[in-house]
Amino acid sequence: FFGKHQEEEEVKQEKEASKETNADRDTTLKEDDKAAKANANKFNSHAHPKVEEGSPEWEILAERNHLDLILYDFIKMLYQKQERIINKYA
């Protein structure tokens, strides 16, 4: 009898601890959501210095982000093609 009662009590305590953990996690998630929403309307919220194309800084960034620049050029070309196609129907 006592062993079973003790076991039931342990299960009860584990459930309570689990509820508290879930409540803490839910609170943290809600706080994270609030922070994300607060920053959602801020575009590039940190000030960054302008980098002139062709400057040494530009060249370093271009070298490090070579594939990004290739992708960016492709996207610009694709956008221009799509714009011409759409304008044919306008």
Rosetta constraint file for C-alpha pairs under 8 A:
AtomPair CA 1 CA 5 HARMONIC 6.22 0.50
AtomPair CA 2 CA 6 HARMONIC 6.05 0.50
AtomPair CA 3 CA 7 HARMONIC 6.14 0.50
AtomPair CA 4 CA 8 HARMONIC 6.17 0.50
AtomPair CA 5 CA 9 HARMONIC 6.19 0.50
AtomPair CA 6 CA 10 HARMONIC 6.22 0.50
AtomPair CA 7 CA 11 HARMONIC 6.28 0.50
AtomPair CA 8 CA 12 HARMONIC 6.17 0.50
AtomPair CA 9 CA 13 HARMONIC 6.21 0.50
AtomPair CA 10 CA 14 HARMONIC 6.17 0.50
AtomPair CA 11 CA 15 HARMONIC 6.23 0.50
AtomPair CA 12 CA 16 HARMONIC 6.32 0.50
AtomPair CA 13 CA 17 HARMONIC 6.14 0.50
AtomPair CA 14 CA 18 HARMONIC 6.06 0.50
AtomPair CA 15 CA 19 HARMONIC 6.19 0.50
AtomPair CA 16 CA 20 HARMONIC 6.31 0.50
AtomPair CA 17 CA 21 HARMONIC 6.20 0.50
AtomPair CA 18 CA 22 HARMONIC 6.10 0.50
AtomPair CA 19 CA 23 HARMONIC 6.06 0.50
AtomPair CA 20 CA 24 HARMONIC 6.14 0.50
AtomPair CA 21 CA 25 HARMONIC 6.14 0.50
AtomPair CA 22 CA 26 HARMONIC 6.04 0.50
AtomPair CA 23 CA 27 HARMONIC 6.15 0.50
AtomPair CA 24 CA 28 HARMONIC 6.21 0.50
AtomPair CA 25 CA 29 HARMONIC 6.13 0.50
AtomPair CA 26 CA 30 HARMONIC 6.14 0.50
AtomPair CA 27 CA 31 HARMONIC 6.22 0.50
AtomPair CA 28 CA 32 HARMONIC 6.14 0.50
AtomPair CA 29 CA 33 HARMONIC 6.13 0.50
AtomPair CA 30 CA 34 HARMONIC 6.25 0.50
AtomPair CA 31 CA 35 HARMONIC 6.26 0.50
AtomPair CA 32 CA 36 HARMONIC 6.11 0.50
AtomPair CA 33 CA 37 HARMONIC 6.10 0.50
AtomPair CA 34 CA 38 HARMONIC 6.09 0.50
AtomPair CA 35 CA 39 HARMONIC 6.31 0.50
AtomPair CA 36 CA 40 HARMONIC 5.91 0.50
AtomPair CA 37 CA 41 HARMONIC 7.50 0.50
AtomPair CA 38 CA 42 HARMONIC 7.95 0.50
AtomPair CA 51 CA 55 HARMONIC 7.21 0.50
AtomPair CA 51 CA 57 HARMONIC 6.65 0.50
AtomPair CA 51 CA 58 HARMONIC 6.10 0.50
AtomPair CA 52 CA 57 HARMONIC 7.86 0.50
AtomPair CA 52 CA 58 HARMONIC 6.42 0.50
AtomPair CA 53 CA 58 HARMONIC 5.57 0.50
AtomPair CA 53 CA 59 HARMONIC 7.91 0.50
AtomPair CA 54 CA 58 HARMONIC 5.71 0.50
AtomPair CA 54 CA 59 HARMONIC 6.32 0.50
AtomPair CA 55 CA 59 HARMONIC 6.32 0.50
AtomPair CA 56 CA 60 HARMONIC 6.31 0.50
AtomPair CA 57 CA 61 HARMONIC 6.27 0.50
AtomPair CA 58 CA 62 HARMONIC 5.94 0.50
AtomPair CA 59 CA 63 HARMONIC 6.04 0.50
AtomPair CA 60 CA 64 HARMONIC 6.24 0.50
AtomPair CA 61 CA 65 HARMONIC 5.90 0.50
AtomPair CA 62 CA 66 HARMONIC 5.44 0.50
AtomPair CA 62 CA 69 HARMONIC 7.06 0.50
AtomPair CA 65 CA 69 HARMONIC 6.36 0.50
AtomPair CA 66 CA 70 HARMONIC 6.45 0.50
AtomPair CA 67 CA 71 HARMONIC 6.19 0.50
AtomPair CA 68 CA 72 HARMONIC 6.05 0.50
AtomPair CA 69 CA 73 HARMONIC 6.14 0.50
AtomPair CA 70 CA 74 HARMONIC 6.27 0.50
AtomPair CA 71 CA 75 HARMONIC 6.16 0.50
AtomPair CA 72 CA 76 HARMONIC 6.24 0.50
AtomPair CA 73 CA 77 HARMONIC 6.26 0.50
AtomPair CA 74 CA 78 HARMONIC 6.08 0.50
AtomPair CA 75 CA 79 HARMONIC 6.00 0.50
AtomPair CA 76 CA 80 HARMONIC 6.25 0.50
AtomPair CA 77 CA 81 HARMONIC 6.32 0.50
AtomPair CA 78 CA 82 HARMONIC 6.17 0.50
AtomPair CA 79 CA 83 HARMONIC 6.04 0.50
AtomPair CA 80 CA 84 HARMONIC 6.30 0.50
AtomPair CA 81 CA 85 HARMONIC 6.35 0.50
AtomPair CA 82 CA 86 HARMONIC 6.11 0.50
AtomPair CA 83 CA 87 HARMONIC 6.01 0.50
AtomPair CA 84 CA 88 HARMONIC 6.38 0.50
AtomPair CA 85 CA 89 HARMONIC 7.19 0.50
AtomPair CA 86 CA 90 HARMONIC 6.58 0.50
